[in-house]
Amino acid sequence: MYYLWLPIIFEGVIASFISSYLSKIIPEHLRTNLNVGYMLMILGGGCTIGAFLSASLSDRYSVLSINKFGMLILALCAVLTYINDSFEF
């Protein structure tokens, strides 16, 4: 059960990021309520597909190895998001 604490904490950080800062990544001239809604719907669909994939993979393989892989991907996405946000296009 100890291996579930880190994903739970990261999920809280991700939820707070999504609710406050994700819409600010969209450029100013494209940031409308409709575009933010589309982005959040796509994100929700991705979370649903990811949850299904994660459950099916953890049934096949060790839960701990799937957890380590997921944390690696999450850290990579966080770094790429930070790099993308720090550059001005």
Secondary structure, 3 states (H helix, E strand, C coil): CHHHHHHHHHHHHHHHHHHHCHHHHCCHHHCCHHHHHHHHHHHHHHHHHHHHHHHHHHHHCCHHHHHHHHHHHHHHHHHHHHHHHHCCC
